Amino acid sequence: MTLVRVEGVIYEGNDPSLRVAGATVTIAGKSATTSSIGAYAIDGITIGVHTVTISKTGYTTTTLSRDTGASKIVSAGLSKV
């Protein structure tokens, strides 16, 4: 079984320059909290299609489906509530 690192940045809306710190990113039962620059990394993810959930108080929770074999970068925008 091949394990990979999934990483990316979380930002506000459609503007990648507005990074969101303190968001929780969950994939395959593992979670990470974004840093002060909105970055995160999660190790030990199997290659395949996974659901990625991104949440933070004050924002709408975002759920994405990503294939970690095709790309190990998952970045997304969150919308304010």
N, C-alpha and C positions, 0 to 999 in steps of 0.2 A: 504494500500500500504506500503510495506516494503522498507525502504531506507537504503543504506549501504555506507560505506566509501571505496573508491577505492584508493589504494596506491601502490607505487613501486619505483624503481630506473631506471634511464635512463643512459645508458653507451655507450661507443664508440665501434662500430663493434661488435665483439664476446667476448670482454674482460670486464666482469663485474667490474673489478678493475679500469677501466678508466671511471670514472663518468663524466657525461655531466651536467654542471651547466647552468642555464638560458634557458633550453628547455621549450617549451610550450606543455602541455599535455591537450587534450580536449576530453571529454566524455559526451554524453547526453547534449550538449550545455553548459557545465560548464568547466572551464579551471583553470589550476594551472601552476606555473612556478617552475622548479626544483631548489632546494637549491644548495649551494656550494658543497654538496656531492651527487648531482644528484637525491635527493629524492623529492617526491611530495605526496600530499594527496588531494583527492577531496571528500567532504561530500555530502550527499543528492542524491545519484544515485539510481534509481530504480533497483530492481533485474530483470535481463533479458539479452538478447544479445545486445551489444552496439558496435558501431564503436569507436575506440580509435585512435586519430591522434596525432602524436608527431612531433614537428618541431623546428628547430633552424637554423638561418642563417649559411651557410657553411656546412650544412648537408642535406642529402636527406630526405624529409618528409616520415615518416613511418605511415602506416595505418593498424590497426589490428582489428579483430573482437573478442570480449571477452564476455563470459557469466559470469556476476557478481553474479549469483547464485552459480556457481561452484567454482569460485575463486575471491576473492576481491583484489588479488595482480596482478598488471600488470607491469612487467618490460620488457624493450626492449633495443635493441642496435640500434644506429644510424650510418649510413655510411657517411663519409666525402664526399663532392662533389668533 
